[in-house]
């Protein structure tokens, strides 16, 4: 069991959350959800003893071991992969390191060697003598072959680094496992693998994720961080959505009935309190009034932006032709894309999927004109007007300017202040926020600004590379609705299967050796065609 009692975190004058008392028990898997900035990662750091709470306590049941997924995928670049995994058992690793330091010290004393003998006993107690073999076995189970076990982490492909860190978290056989955004930077196939691993592992888990499909597949409970409190709901994310709406409706309905009752009682007291024959009844009504309580409904930290995309011109029939396109990055010999041929029609919604590093972003950049083919041609129809959202929009915010001025450059008209303010407001930027520099925006805020740019420029083709990155559930849901209503052509890369499944009418999967699987149909239909259950 992992539990908190009256936990509070405060940065500055306003508490992030307060008096949080919650229990994570019985091998349940809890999805910790909430709006961006509500304190999910902060709470996770407090639970993992990486941050001290302002008040209250965190309690881990005696004899239980806690495991944490490291967020720094590039924090071990010079260390051997097996060593990275074994560091997951902190006590064993420390005992081994201290023991080896004594043995390596030519000036070690008899007392030092006595200490080394004690450390040797601890090392054995923690299973140190078969630790390397067990670490290797776990790595193989995670799809990381022996050829990578003894190399430094810098030689591990980016798509496999998180698998190494997950093996590290599991190595000590923790009873409680904390996972903060474990699906970040994973492709769709790797997320399916992660789901299987977590569903098969027997431990109490607390998981932060914005991947709705992942939460539905893995979680047995949802821990909702809102109103500066944590409330536990049984079931997965879809169950939570239904239960939370129903719970709020019940409170609102009960409050409405209570207010009507209060109004009736107050009217009776007002009319008859001075009437001697009705005085006793009036006094009784006053007592009833004192007993009626209106349950406070605090303002939610959740906010849904309003996202709608329009097109200035309509495309008919064809949108783009990709003919025999090959692309090789300068300084490399092997093409990342080879002899790609595609015909894309107007109003199609195409999801580009495939393993990390296979060339998905490269293909989007080629279509956007951000890269030029090494061989072959990409031909857009004459009336095509492209809108592009890169995976990393940092270059879009290189100039030091405020939000209002940045957005104003995309209206296409002079003196359109009202349109700019309305667009910013729909994207949850209002008041003094519009005056702050774009350089201080978070990843999610920058993404919303790019949505605003696309709303104002009204392209008839949108190219989007991981448009849900850094976004909370509310923004992802609003974006999906906006794209469902977009009448133009959409080509996007995403690892969010709920997002892909809800939007795509065609799937293009990039595979090894330059092979492309082009499927007309939804993502669920594509999986069925491959013999994969959804």
Phi, psi and omega in degrees: 000135171241129185217160174234155178225116178050044184285139178218143174229130181224125173245112183077214187280330188260127177290141176286316169204161185209150178051046178273114176239115186208152178236136173245114194221170162059031178070015177286156178245110187259124171273114180272112186237165179161166182295156174304133177088000182279345175114018182299307182294326177296314177299319180298320178295323178293317179298326181269009179064024176268351180212139181270135179288154176290328178202162177090183187226152170243131185234124174252128183305137182305136179086353180270146180252138181255133175241146181226140175275121179294137179274343185268089183292344182246022183271359185231026193304327184264001184261147179295141185303314179300322179293322178300316180296313185293339176293348176295336174260091190303313184294317179297315182297318180295318179298318180295316181296314180295319178299313182294326177296321179293314180296331181276350183272111181294339182259018182297142181265175176299323178297322178298317181292328174296318178296321179297322179295321177296318179294324178299319179295317177298316181302317179293320180299323181276005179079029185295330186286341174244015184298316184293320179295320180291321177298318179296320180295319179295321179297317179297318177300329181274005178085019179250107187292164184300333181299338181259355187292327186252011178264160175292154184301334181297340180269358178276129179305145183308322182292344181256349183300317181294329177297320177299316182291328176292319176299321176302315181295328183273346190300323183276008182054058184292149175274335177231132184234127178253124183231111180259110180052058182292343182269357180304133176067012175264142174280173186301319182293321180292327178294321177298319177299316181298319178303314181298318180299312184291322179292333180272345186268132184267097177198157170283130184233144169238121190233125170263127177202147173257008179270105186296320180296319179299314179297322179293325183281329191254321194278140172263341179215157174242129174256106186266117178264103181204161182055027181064023179225163174246126178238134183265131175240133175287147178103182182270194186294318178297321177298318179299314182303316180292313184294320183291321177295316180296320180297316179294320179297323179296316179296315181296320179294315179297320178296320180297317178295321180295319180294321177297318179296317178300317180299316179297316181294317179298321179296319179297313180299318181297320185282327191241003182296331180269358181268118185300321183288339181252005186301317182296319179294322179296319179296321178297320179295322178299318179297320177298320179301319182294334183274342182280127181244134173264119181287127181291132174250103182289154176292134181286149174282351182276135176221136179258116173294158176257112185239119175222132180248133177239163176243137180287323180232146178265135173268145177243136177062248189283150175246310184206149174240129176248115187241112173051045183276126173237141177223130177234128178290142178305138179087357177242161182254330185269125177297139176276333172232139184225121172053053181276129178233123180216145169237121182244126183269159177298143175072006173287151174240107190247126174260128175260119182235170179149170180298158175301139177082005185276342177122015182296310180295322178301316180296317178298317180295324176296316179295326181280350183083008178286334173232155177248139181300144171291322175218156177088181184224151172237119186238111175273149176293160190302320185271007180291128177238113190268138168241131189234129173245105181286161178298320176244103185275015187307320182297334180291343186239032183289325182281144178276101181212164180273167185300317183297314181294320180300312182290330182297334183290351185249010180280332182081359180223155176277154174057039177259046183301320184295320179296318180296314180296320180296318179296314178298319180297319178297333180264015173074026172248118182215167176058226183292341179303327183290348181265351183283160183287143177295341183290340182263004181291146174284172179301317179294321179293321177297320177300317179295325177295322177295321175304316180299318177302315181291326177295322183280323184278342173052057177289159174261357173227128177241130177247117187230124181252108182052059185290348180265359180304136176071006184265149174277172185303317185296318180291320178299315180296319179294320178297317181298319178297316179299320180284328176298326182271351180292124184277353184271199182266133181235127174232121187216155172250132177203148173257001180275106187291329176296320180293312178297314182295328182278342187247317194291135171253356179206140181244129171244110180258124175273131182237174181299156178064024175079004181287143178235131174256114183252115187235124175272113182149178182285171180293319178299319178295324179295314179299318179299322180293337179264004180074026181250129178284149184273000000 
